[in-house]
């Protein structure tokens, strides 16, 4: 049995696919974090909402 061929035919593609999946997960987590930070910046503060409700 050719073990050398087995290692290269199964291990290397597994490493490549695993790396691609890991990079995709890191990018998705970063995008989610950026979206959450932007949402926090756009939402008014609780005190400002109370002030607006008092005047309306």
C-alpha distance matrix in Angstrom:
0.0 3.8 6.0 8.9 8.9 8.8 11.6 13.6 13.4 14.6 16.4 18.6 20.0 20.6 22.5 24.4 25.4 26.4 28.5 30.2 31.0 32.4 34.6 35.9 36.8 38.6 40.5 41.5 42.8 44.8 46.3 47.3 48.9 50.8 52.1 53.2 55.0 56.7 57.9 59.4 61.3 62.7 63.9 67.4 68.1 69.5 72.8 73.2 72.6 75.3 77.8 77.2 77.8 81.1 82.5 81.6
3.8 0.0 3.8 5.5 5.5 6.5 9.0 10.4 10.8 12.5 14.0 15.7 17.4 18.4 20.0 21.7 23.1 24.2 26.0 27.7 28.9 30.2 32.1 33.6 34.8 36.3 38.1 39.4 40.7 42.5 44.0 45.3 46.7 48.5 49.9 51.2 52.8 54.5 55.8 57.3 59.0 60.6 61.9 65.4 66.2 67.7 71.0 71.3 70.8 73.6 75.9 75.4 76.1 79.3 80.6 79.8
6.0 3.8 0.0 3.8 5.4 4.9 6.1 8.7 9.7 10.6 11.4 13.5 15.6 16.1 17.4 19.5 21.0 21.6 23.4 25.5 26.5 27.5 29.6 31.3 32.2 33.6 35.7 36.9 38.0 39.8 41.6 42.7 44.0 45.9 47.4 48.5 50.1 51.9 53.2 54.6 56.4 58.0 59.2 62.7 63.3 64.8 68.1 68.5 68.1 70.8 73.1 72.7 73.5 76.6 78.0 77.3
8.9 5.5 3.8 0.0 3.8 5.5 5.3 6.5 8.6 10.3 10.5 11.6 14.2 15.3 16.0 17.8 19.8 20.7 21.9 24.0 25.5 26.3 28.1 30.0 31.2 32.4 34.2 35.8 37.0 38.5 40.3 41.7 42.9 44.5 46.3 47.5 48.9 50.6 52.2 53.5 55.1 56.8 58.2 61.7 62.4 64.1 67.2 67.5 67.3 70.1 72.2 71.8 72.8 75.9 77.1 76.5
8.9 5.5 5.4 3.8 0.0 3.8 5.5 5.3 5.9 8.5 9.9 10.7 12.4 14.1 15.4 16.6 18.3 19.7 21.2 22.7 24.3 25.6 27.2 28.8 30.3 31.7 33.3 34.7 36.2 37.7 39.2 40.7 42.2 43.7 45.2 46.7 48.2 49.7 51.2 52.8 54.3 55.8 57.3 60.8 61.8 63.4 66.7 66.8 66.4 69.3 71.5 70.9 71.8 75.0 76.2 75.4
8.8 6.5 4.9 5.5 3.8 0.0 3.8 5.5 5.1 6.0 7.9 9.9 11.2 12.0 13.9 15.6 16.7 17.8 19.8 21.5 22.4 23.8 25.8 27.2 28.3 30.0 31.8 33.0 34.3 36.2 37.7 38.8 40.4 42.2 43.5 44.8 46.5 48.1 49.4 50.9 52.7 54.2 55.4 59.0 59.8 61.3 64.6 64.9 64.4 67.2 69.5 68.9 69.7 72.9 74.2 73.3
11.6 9.0 6.1 5.3 5.5 3.8 0.0 3.8 5.6 5.6 5.3 7.5 9.8 10.2 11.2 13.4 15.1 15.6 17.3 19.4 20.5 21.4 23.4 25.2 26.2 27.6 29.6 30.9 32.0 33.7 35.5 36.7 38.0 39.8 41.4 42.6 44.1 45.9 47.2 48.6 50.3 52.0 53.3 56.7 57.5 59.0 62.3 62.6 62.2 65.0 67.3 66.8 67.7 70.8 72.1 71.4
13.6 10.4 8.7 6.5 5.3 5.5 3.8 0.0 3.8 5.6 5.5 5.5 7.9 9.6 10.3 11.5 13.6 14.9 16.0 17.8 19.5 20.6 22.1 23.9 25.4 26.6 28.2 29.8 31.2 32.6 34.2 35.8 37.1 38.6 40.2 41.7 43.1 44.7 46.2 47.8 49.2 50.8 52.4 55.9 56.8 58.5 61.7 61.8 61.5 64.5 66.6 66.0 67.0 70.2 71.3 70.6
13.4 10.8 9.7 8.6 5.9 5.1 5.6 3.8 0.0 3.8 6.2 6.5 6.9 8.9 10.9 11.6 12.8 14.6 16.3 17.4 18.8 20.6 22.1 23.3 24.9 26.6 28.0 29.3 31.0 32.6 33.9 35.3 37.0 38.5 39.8 41.4 43.0 44.4 45.8 47.5 49.1 50.4 51.9 55.5 56.6 58.2 61.5 61.5 61.1 64.0 66.2 65.4 66.3 69.6 70.7 69.8
14.6 12.5 10.6 10.3 8.5 6.0 5.6 5.6 3.8 0.0 3.8 5.9 5.9 6.2 8.8 10.3 10.8 12.1 14.4 15.7 16.5 18.1 20.2 21.3 22.5 24.4 26.0 27.0 28.5 30.4 31.8 32.9 34.6 36.4 37.6 38.9 40.7 42.3 43.4 45.1 46.9 48.2 49.5 53.1 54.0 55.5 58.9 59.0 58.5 61.3 63.6 63.0 63.7 67.0 68.2 67.3
16.4 14.0 11.4 10.5 9.9 7.9 5.3 5.5 6.2 3.8 0.0 3.8 5.7 5.0 6.1 8.6 10.0 10.3 12.1 14.3 15.2 16.1 18.2 19.9 20.9 22.3 24.3 25.6 26.7 28.5 30.2 31.4 32.7 34.6 36.1 37.3 38.8 40.6 41.9 43.3 45.1 46.7 48.0 51.4 52.2 53.8 57.1 57.3 56.9 59.8 62.0 61.5 62.4 65.5 66.8 66.1
18.6 15.7 13.5 11.6 10.7 9.9 7.5 5.5 6.5 5.9 3.8 0.0 3.8 5.3 5.1 6.2 8.6 9.7 10.6 12.4 14.2 15.2 16.6 18.5 20.0 21.2 22.7 24.4 25.8 27.2 28.8 30.4 31.7 33.2 34.8 36.3 37.7 39.2 40.8 42.3 43.8 45.4 46.9 50.4 51.4 53.2 56.4 56.4 56.2 59.1 61.1 60.6 61.6 64.8 65.9 65.2
20.0 17.4 15.6 14.2 12.4 11.2 9.8 7.9 6.9 5.9 5.7 3.8 0.0 3.8 5.4 5.0 6.0 8.3 9.7 10.5 12.1 14.0 15.3 16.5 18.3 19.9 21.1 22.5 24.3 25.8 27.0 28.5 30.2 31.6 32.9 34.6 36.2 37.5 38.9 40.7 42.2 43.6 45.1 48.7 49.8 51.6 54.9 54.8 54.4 57.4 59.4 58.7 59.7 62.9 64.0 63.1
20.6 18.4 16.1 15.3 14.1 12.0 10.2 9.6 8.9 6.2 5.0 5.3 3.8 0.0 3.8 5.5 5.2 5.9 8.4 9.9 10.4 12.0 14.1 15.3 16.3 18.2 20.0 21.0 22.4 24.3 25.7 26.8 28.4 30.2 31.5 32.8 34.6 36.1 37.4 39.0 40.7 42.2 43.4 47.0 47.9 49.5 52.8 52.9 52.5 55.3 57.6 56.9 57.8 61.0 62.2 61.4
22.5 20.0 17.4 16.0 15.4 13.9 11.2 10.3 10.9 8.8 6.1 5.1 5.4 3.8 0.0 3.8 5.6 5.1 6.1 8.6 9.9 10.4 12.2 14.2 15.3 16.4 18.3 19.9 21.0 22.5 24.3 25.7 26.9 28.6 30.3 31.6 32.9 34.7 36.2 37.6 39.1 40.8 42.3 45.7 46.5 48.2 51.4 51.6 51.4 54.2 56.3 55.9 56.9 60.0 61.2 60.6
24.4 21.7 19.5 17.8 16.6 15.6 13.4 11.5 11.6 10.3 8.6 6.2 5.0 5.5 3.8 0.0 3.8 5.5 5.2 6.3 8.7 9.9 10.7 12.5 14.4 15.5 16.7 18.5 20.2 21.3 22.8 24.5 26.0 27.2 28.8 30.5 31.9 33.2 34.9 36.5 37.9 39.4 41.1 44.6 45.7 47.6 50.7 50.6 50.4 53.4 55.4 54.7 55.9 59.0 60.0 59.3
25.4 23.1 21.0 19.8 18.3 16.7 15.1 13.6 12.8 10.8 10.0 8.6 6.0 5.2 5.6 3.8 0.0 3.8 5.4 5.1 6.2 8.5 9.9 10.6 12.4 14.3 15.4 16.5 18.4 20.1 21.1 22.6 24.4 25.8 27.0 28.7 30.4 31.7 33.0 34.8 36.4 37.7 39.2 42.8 43.9 45.7 49.0 48.9 48.4 51.4 53.5 52.7 53.7 57.0 58.0 57.1
26.4 24.2 21.6 20.7 19.7 17.8 15.6 14.9 14.6 12.1 10.3 9.7 8.3 5.9 5.1 5.5 3.8 0.0 3.8 5.5 5.1 6.1 8.6 9.9 10.6 12.3 14.3 15.3 16.5 18.4 20.0 21.1 22.6 24.4 25.8 27.0 28.7 30.4 31.6 33.1 34.9 36.4 37.7 41.2 42.1 43.7 47.0 47.1 46.7 49.6 51.8 51.2 52.2 55.3 56.5 55.8
28.5 26.0 23.4 21.9 21.2 19.8 17.3 16.0 16.3 14.4 12.1 10.6 9.7 8.4 6.1 5.2 5.4 3.8 0.0 3.8 5.5 5.1 6.2 8.6 9.9 10.6 12.3 14.2 15.4 16.6 18.4 20.0 21.1 22.6 24.4 25.9 27.1 28.7 30.4 31.8 33.2 34.9 36.5 39.9 40.8 42.7 45.9 45.8 45.7 48.7 50.6 50.1 51.3 54.4 55.5 54.9
30.2 27.7 25.5 24.0 22.7 21.5 19.4 17.8 17.4 15.7 14.3 12.4 10.5 9.9 8.6 6.3 5.1 5.5 3.8 0.0 3.8 5.5 5.2 6.2 8.7 10.0 10.7 12.3 14.4 15.5 16.6 18.4 20.1 21.2 22.6 24.4 25.9 27.1 28.7 30.5 31.8 33.2 34.9 38.4 39.7 41.6 44.8 44.5 44.3 47.4 49.3 48.5 49.7 52.9 53.8 53.1
31.0 28.9 26.5 25.5 24.3 22.4 20.5 19.5 18.8 16.5 15.2 14.2 12.1 10.4 9.9 8.7 6.2 5.1 5.5 3.8 0.0 3.8 5.5 5.1 6.3 8.7 10.0 10.6 12.4 14.3 15.4 16.5 18.4 20.0 21.1 22.6 24.4 25.8 27.0 28.8 30.5 31.8 33.1 36.7 37.8 39.5 42.9 42.8 42.3 45.3 47.4 46.7 47.6 50.8 51.9 51.1
32.4 30.2 27.5 26.3 25.6 23.8 21.4 20.6 20.6 18.1 16.1 15.2 14.0 12.0 10.4 9.9 8.5 6.1 5.1 5.5 3.8 0.0 3.8 5.4 5.1 6.3 8.7 9.9 10.7 12.4 14.3 15.4 16.6 18.5 20.1 21.2 22.7 24.5 25.9 27.2 28.9 30.6 31.9 35.3 36.2 37.9 41.1 41.2 41.0 43.9 46.0 45.5 46.5 49.6 50.8 50.3
34.6 32.1 29.6 28.1 27.2 25.8 23.4 22.1 22.1 20.2 18.2 16.6 15.3 14.1 12.2 10.7 9.9 8.6 6.2 5.2 5.5 3.8 0.0 3.8 5.4 5.1 6.2 8.6 9.9 10.6 12.3 14.3 15.4 16.5 18.4 20.0 21.2 22.6 24.4 25.9 27.2 28.8 30.5 34.0 35.0 37.1 40.2 40.0 39.9 43.0 44.8 44.2 45.5 48.6 49.6 49.1
35.9 33.6 31.3 30.0 28.8 27.2 25.2 23.9 23.3 21.3 19.9 18.5 16.5 15.3 14.2 12.5 10.6 9.9 8.6 6.2 5.1 5.4 3.8 0.0 3.8 5.5 5.2 6.1 8.6 9.9 10.6 12.3 14.2 15.3 16.5 18.3 20.0 21.1 22.5 24.4 25.9 27.1 28.7 32.3 33.6 35.6 38.8 38.5 38.1 41.2 43.2 42.3 43.5 46.7 47.6 46.9
36.8 34.8 32.2 31.2 30.3 28.3 26.2 25.4 24.9 22.5 20.9 20.0 18.3 16.3 15.3 14.4 12.4 10.6 9.9 8.7 6.3 5.1 5.4 3.8 0.0 3.8 5.4 5.1 6.1 8.6 9.9 10.5 12.2 14.2 15.3 16.5 18.4 20.0 21.1 22.6 24.5 25.9 27.1 30.6 31.6 33.3 36.6 36.6 36.2 39.2 41.3 40.7 41.6 44.8 46.0 45.3
38.6 36.3 33.6 32.4 31.7 30.0 27.6 26.6 26.6 24.4 22.3 21.2 19.9 18.2 16.4 15.5 14.3 12.3 10.6 10.0 8.7 6.3 5.1 5.5 3.8 0.0 3.8 5.5 5.2 6.2 8.7 9.9 10.6 12.3 14.3 15.4 16.5 18.4 20.0 21.2 22.8 24.6 26.0 29.4 30.2 32.2 35.3 35.3 35.2 38.2 40.1 39.7 40.9 43.9 45.0 44.7
40.5 38.1 35.7 34.2 33.3 31.8 29.6 28.2 28.0 26.0 24.3 22.7 21.1 20.0 18.3 16.7 15.4 14.3 12.3 10.7 10.0 8.7 6.2 5.2 5.4 3.8 0.0 3.8 5.4 5.1 6.2 8.6 9.8 10.5 12.3 14.2 15.3 16.5 18.3 20.0 21.2 22.7 24.5 27.9 29.2 31.4 34.5 34.1 34.0 37.2 38.9 38.2 39.6 42.7 43.5 43.0
41.5 39.4 36.9 35.8 34.7 33.0 30.9 29.8 29.3 27.0 25.6 24.4 22.5 21.0 19.9 18.5 16.5 15.3 14.2 12.3 10.6 9.9 8.6 6.1 5.1 5.5 3.8 0.0 3.8 5.4 5.1 6.1 8.6 9.9 10.6 12.3 14.3 15.4 16.5 18.4 20.1 21.2 22.7 26.3 27.6 29.5 32.8 32.4 32.0 35.1 37.1 36.2 37.4 40.6 41.5 40.8
42.8 40.7 38.0 37.0 36.2 34.3 32.0 31.2 31.0 28.5 26.7 25.8 24.3 22.4 21.0 20.2 18.4 16.5 15.4 14.4 12.4 10.7 9.9 8.6 6.1 5.2 5.4 3.8 0.0 3.8 5.5 5.1 6.1 8.7 9.9 10.6 12.3 14.3 15.3 16.6 18.6 20.2 21.3 24.7 25.6 27.4 30.6 30.6 30.3 33.3 35.3 34.8 36.0 39.0 40.2 39.7
44.8 42.5 39.8 38.5 37.7 36.2 33.7 32.6 32.6 30.4 28.5 27.2 25.8 24.3 22.5 21.3 20.1 18.4 16.6 15.5 14.3 12.4 10.6 9.9 8.6 6.2 5.1 5.4 3.8 0.0 3.8 5.4 5.0 6.2 8.6 9.8 10.5 12.3 14.2 15.4 16.6 18.5 20.2 23.5 24.5 26.7 29.7 29.4 29.5 32.6 34.3 33.8 35.3 38.3 39.2 38.9
46.3 44.0 41.6 40.3 39.2 37.7 35.5 34.2 33.9 31.8 30.2 28.8 27.0 25.7 24.3 22.8 21.1 20.0 18.4 16.6 15.4 14.3 12.3 10.6 9.9 8.7 6.2 5.1 5.5 3.8 0.0 3.8 5.4 5.1 6.1 8.6 9.9 10.6 12.3 14.3 15.4 16.6 18.5 22.0 23.5 25.8 28.9 28.2 28.0 31.3 33.0 32.1 33.6 36.7 37.4 36.9
47.3 45.3 42.7 41.7 40.7 38.8 36.7 35.8 35.3 32.9 31.4 30.4 28.5 26.8 25.7 24.5 22.6 21.1 20.0 18.4 16.5 15.4 14.3 12.3 10.5 9.9 8.6 6.1 5.1 5.4 3.8 0.0 3.8 5.5 5.2 6.2 8.7 10.0 10.6 12.4 14.4 15.5 16.6 20.2 21.5 23.4 26.6 26.3 25.9 29.0 30.9 30.2 31.3 34.5 35.5 34.9
48.9 46.7 44.0 42.9 42.2 40.4 38.0 37.1 37.0 34.6 32.7 31.7 30.2 28.4 26.9 26.0 24.4 22.6 21.1 20.1 18.4 16.6 15.4 14.2 12.2 10.6 9.8 8.6 6.1 5.0 5.4 3.8 0.0 3.8 5.5 5.1 6.2 8.7 9.9 10.7 12.5 14.5 15.6 18.9 19.7 21.8 24.8 24.7 24.7 27.7 29.5 29.2 30.5 33.5 34.6 34.4
50.8 48.5 45.9 44.5 43.7 42.2 39.8 38.6 38.5 36.4 34.6 33.2 31.6 30.2 28.6 27.2 25.8 24.4 22.6 21.2 20.0 18.5 16.5 15.3 14.2 12.3 10.5 9.9 8.7 6.2 5.1 5.5 3.8 0.0 3.8 5.4 5.1 6.2 8.6 9.9 10.7 12.5 14.4 17.7 19.0 21.6 24.4 23.7 24.0 27.3 28.6 28.1 29.8 32.7 33.4 33.2
52.1 49.9 47.4 46.3 45.2 43.5 41.4 40.2 39.8 37.6 36.1 34.8 32.9 31.5 30.3 28.8 27.0 25.8 24.4 22.6 21.1 20.1 18.4 16.5 15.3 14.3 12.3 10.6 9.9 8.6 6.1 5.2 5.5 3.8 0.0 3.8 5.5 5.1 6.2 8.7 10.0 10.7 12.4 16.0 17.8 20.1 23.1 22.3 22.0 25.4 26.9 26.0 27.5 30.6 31.3 30.8
53.2 51.2 48.5 47.5 46.7 44.8 42.6 41.7 41.4 38.9 37.3 36.3 34.6 32.8 31.6 30.5 28.7 27.0 25.9 24.4 22.6 21.2 20.0 18.3 16.5 15.4 14.2 12.3 10.6 9.8 8.6 6.2 5.1 5.4 3.8 0.0 3.8 5.4 5.1 6.3 8.8 10.1 10.7 14.2 15.3 17.3 20.5 20.2 19.9 23.0 24.9 24.3 25.6 28.6 29.7 29.3
55.0 52.8 50.1 48.9 48.2 46.5 44.1 43.1 43.0 40.7 38.8 37.7 36.2 34.6 32.9 31.9 30.4 28.7 27.1 25.9 24.4 22.7 21.2 20.0 18.4 16.5 15.3 14.3 12.3 10.5 9.9 8.7 6.2 5.1 5.5 3.8 0.0 3.8 5.4 5.1 6.4 8.8 10.2 13.1 14.1 16.7 19.4 18.9 19.3 22.5 23.9 23.6 25.3 28.1 29.0 29.0
56.7 54.5 51.9 50.6 49.7 48.1 45.9 44.7 44.4 42.3 40.6 39.2 37.5 36.1 34.7 33.2 31.7 30.4 28.7 27.1 25.8 24.5 22.6 21.1 20.0 18.4 16.5 15.4 14.3 12.3 10.6 10.0 8.7 6.2 5.1 5.4 3.8 0.0 3.8 5.4 5.1 6.3 8.8 11.9 13.9 16.7 19.3 18.1 18.4 21.9 23.0 22.2 24.1 27.0 27.4 27.3
57.9 55.8 53.2 52.2 51.2 49.4 47.2 46.2 45.8 43.4 41.9 40.8 38.9 37.4 36.2 34.9 33.0 31.6 30.4 28.7 27.0 25.9 24.4 22.5 21.1 20.0 18.3 16.5 15.3 14.2 12.3 10.6 9.9 8.6 6.2 5.1 5.4 3.8 0.0 3.8 5.4 5.2 6.2 9.9 11.9 14.3 17.3 16.2 15.9 19.3 20.8 19.9 21.4 24.5 25.2 24.8
59.4 57.3 54.6 53.5 52.8 50.9 48.6 47.8 47.5 45.1 43.3 42.3 40.7 39.0 37.6 36.5 34.8 33.1 31.8 30.5 28.8 27.2 25.9 24.4 22.6 21.2 20.0 18.4 16.6 15.4 14.3 12.4 10.7 9.9 8.7 6.3 5.1 5.4 3.8 0.0 3.8 5.5 5.4 8.2 9.3 11.8 14.6 14.1 14.3 17.4 18.9 18.6 20.3 23.0 24.0 24.1
61.3 59.0 56.4 55.1 54.3 52.7 50.3 49.2 49.1 46.9 45.1 43.8 42.2 40.7 39.1 37.9 36.4 34.9 33.2 31.8 30.5 28.9 27.2 25.9 24.5 22.8 21.2 20.1 18.6 16.6 15.4 14.4 12.5 10.7 10.0 8.8 6.4 5.1 5.4 3.8 0.0 3.8 5.7 7.7 9.3 12.6 14.7 13.5 14.4 17.7 18.4 18.0 20.3 22.8 23.3 23.6
62.7 60.6 58.0 56.8 55.8 54.2 52.0 50.8 50.4 48.2 46.7 45.4 43.6 42.2 40.8 39.4 37.7 36.4 34.9 33.2 31.8 30.6 28.8 27.1 25.9 24.6 22.7 21.2 20.2 18.5 16.6 15.5 14.5 12.5 10.7 10.1 8.8 6.3 5.2 5.5 3.8 0.0 3.8 6.4 9.3 12.3 14.5 12.6 12.8 16.4 17.1 16.0 18.2 21.1 21.2 21.1
63.9 61.9 59.2 58.2 57.3 55.4 53.3 52.4 51.9 49.5 48.0 46.9 45.1 43.4 42.3 41.1 39.2 37.7 36.5 34.9 33.1 31.9 30.5 28.7 27.1 26.0 24.5 22.7 21.3 20.2 18.5 16.6 15.6 14.4 12.4 10.7 10.2 8.8 6.2 5.4 5.7 3.8 0.0 3.8 6.6 9.0 11.6 10.2 9.7 13.3 14.6 13.7 15.4 18.3 19.0 18.9
67.4 65.4 62.7 61.7 60.8 59.0 56.7 55.9 55.5 53.1 51.4 50.4 48.7 47.0 45.7 44.6 42.8 41.2 39.9 38.4 36.7 35.3 34.0 32.3 30.6 29.4 27.9 26.3 24.7 23.5 22.0 20.2 18.9 17.7 16.0 14.2 13.1 11.9 9.9 8.2 7.7 6.4 3.8 0.0 3.8 6.5 8.3 6.4 6.7 10.2 11.0 10.5 12.6 15.2 15.9 16.2
68.1 66.2 63.3 62.4 61.8 59.8 57.5 56.8 56.6 54.0 52.2 51.4 49.8 47.9 46.5 45.7 43.9 42.1 40.8 39.7 37.8 36.2 35.0 33.6 31.6 30.2 29.2 27.6 25.6 24.5 23.5 21.5 19.7 19.0 17.8 15.3 14.1 13.9 11.9 9.3 9.3 9.3 6.6 3.8 0.0 3.8 5.5 5.3 6.4 8.9 10.1 10.9 12.7 14.6 16.0 16.9
69.5 67.7 64.8 64.1 63.4 61.3 59.0 58.5 58.2 55.5 53.8 53.2 51.6 49.5 48.2 47.6 45.7 43.7 42.7 41.6 39.5 37.9 37.1 35.6 33.3 32.2 31.4 29.5 27.4 26.7 25.8 23.4 21.8 21.6 20.1 17.3 16.7 16.7 14.3 11.8 12.6 12.3 9.0 6.5 3.8 0.0 3.8 5.5 5.2 6.4 8.8 10.1 10.8 12.7 14.8 15.7
72.8 71.0 68.1 67.2 66.7 64.6 62.3 61.7 61.5 58.9 57.1 56.4 54.9 52.8 51.4 50.7 49.0 47.0 45.9 44.8 42.9 41.1 40.2 38.8 36.6 35.3 34.5 32.8 30.6 29.7 28.9 26.6 24.8 24.4 23.1 20.5 19.4 19.3 17.3 14.6 14.7 14.5 11.6 8.3 5.5 3.8 0.0 3.8 5.4 5.1 6.3 8.7 10.0 10.7 12.8 14.5
73.2 71.3 68.5 67.5 66.8 64.9 62.6 61.8 61.5 59.0 57.3 56.4 54.8 52.9 51.6 50.6 48.9 47.1 45.8 44.5 42.8 41.2 40.0 38.5 36.6 35.3 34.1 32.4 30.6 29.4 28.2 26.3 24.7 23.7 22.3 20.2 18.9 18.1 16.2 14.1 13.5 12.6 10.2 6.4 5.3 5.5 3.8 0.0 3.8 5.4 5.1 6.3 8.7 10.0 11.0 12.5
72.6 70.8 68.1 67.3 66.4 64.4 62.2 61.5 61.1 58.5 56.9 56.2 54.4 52.5 51.4 50.4 48.4 46.7 45.7 44.3 42.3 41.0 39.9 38.1 36.2 35.2 34.0 32.0 30.3 29.5 28.0 25.9 24.7 24.0 22.0 19.9 19.3 18.4 15.9 14.3 14.4 12.8 9.7 6.7 6.4 5.2 5.4 3.8 0.0 3.8 5.5 5.2 6.3 8.7 10.2 10.7
75.3 73.6 70.8 70.1 69.3 67.2 65.0 64.5 64.0 61.3 59.8 59.1 57.4 55.3 54.2 53.4 51.4 49.6 48.7 47.4 45.3 43.9 43.0 41.2 39.2 38.2 37.2 35.1 33.3 32.6 31.3 29.0 27.7 27.3 25.4 23.0 22.5 21.9 19.3 17.4 17.7 16.4 13.3 10.2 8.9 6.4 5.1 5.4 3.8 0.0 3.8 5.4 5.1 6.3 8.9 10.0
77.8 75.9 73.1 72.2 71.5 69.5 67.3 66.6 66.2 63.6 62.0 61.1 59.4 57.6 56.3 55.4 53.5 51.8 50.6 49.3 47.4 46.0 44.8 43.2 41.3 40.1 38.9 37.1 35.3 34.3 33.0 30.9 29.5 28.6 26.9 24.9 23.9 23.0 20.8 18.9 18.4 17.1 14.6 11.0 10.1 8.8 6.3 5.1 5.5 3.8 0.0 3.8 5.5 5.2 6.6 8.9
77.2 75.4 72.7 71.8 70.9 68.9 66.8 66.0 65.4 63.0 61.5 60.6 58.7 56.9 55.9 54.7 52.7 51.2 50.1 48.5 46.7 45.5 44.2 42.3 40.7 39.7 38.2 36.2 34.8 33.8 32.1 30.2 29.2 28.1 26.0 24.3 23.6 22.2 19.9 18.6 18.0 16.0 13.7 10.5 10.9 10.1 8.7 6.3 5.2 5.4 3.8 0.0 3.8 5.5 5.4 6.3
77.8 76.1 73.5 72.8 71.8 69.7 67.7 67.0 66.3 63.7 62.4 61.6 59.7 57.8 56.9 55.9 53.7 52.2 51.3 49.7 47.6 46.5 45.5 43.5 41.6 40.9 39.6 37.4 36.0 35.3 33.6 31.3 30.5 29.8 27.5 25.6 25.3 24.1 21.4 20.3 20.3 18.2 15.4 12.6 12.7 10.8 10.0 8.7 6.3 5.1 5.5 3.8 0.0 3.8 5.5 5.2
81.1 79.3 76.6 75.9 75.0 72.9 70.8 70.2 69.6 67.0 65.5 64.8 62.9 61.0 60.0 59.0 57.0 55.3 54.4 52.9 50.8 49.6 48.6 46.7 44.8 43.9 42.7 40.6 39.0 38.3 36.7 34.5 33.5 32.7 30.6 28.6 28.1 27.0 24.5 23.0 22.8 21.1 18.3 15.2 14.6 12.7 10.7 10.0 8.7 6.3 5.2 5.5 3.8 0.0 3.8 5.6
82.5 80.6 78.0 77.1 76.2 74.2 72.1 71.3 70.7 68.2 66.8 65.9 64.0 62.2 61.2 60.0 58.0 56.5 55.5 53.8 51.9 50.8 49.6 47.6 46.0 45.0 43.5 41.5 40.2 39.2 37.4 35.5 34.6 33.4 31.3 29.7 29.0 27.4 25.2 24.0 23.3 21.2 19.0 15.9 16.0 14.8 12.8 11.0 10.2 8.9 6.6 5.4 5.5 3.8 0.0 3.8
81.6 79.8 77.3 76.5 75.4 73.3 71.4 70.6 69.8 67.3 66.1 65.2 63.1 61.4 60.6 59.3 57.1 55.8 54.9 53.1 51.1 50.3 49.1 46.9 45.3 44.7 43.0 40.8 39.7 38.9 36.9 34.9 34.4 33.2 30.8 29.3 29.0 27.3 24.8 24.1 23.6 21.1 18.9 16.2 16.9 15.7 14.5 12.5 10.7 10.0 8.9 6.3 5.2 5.6 3.8 0.0
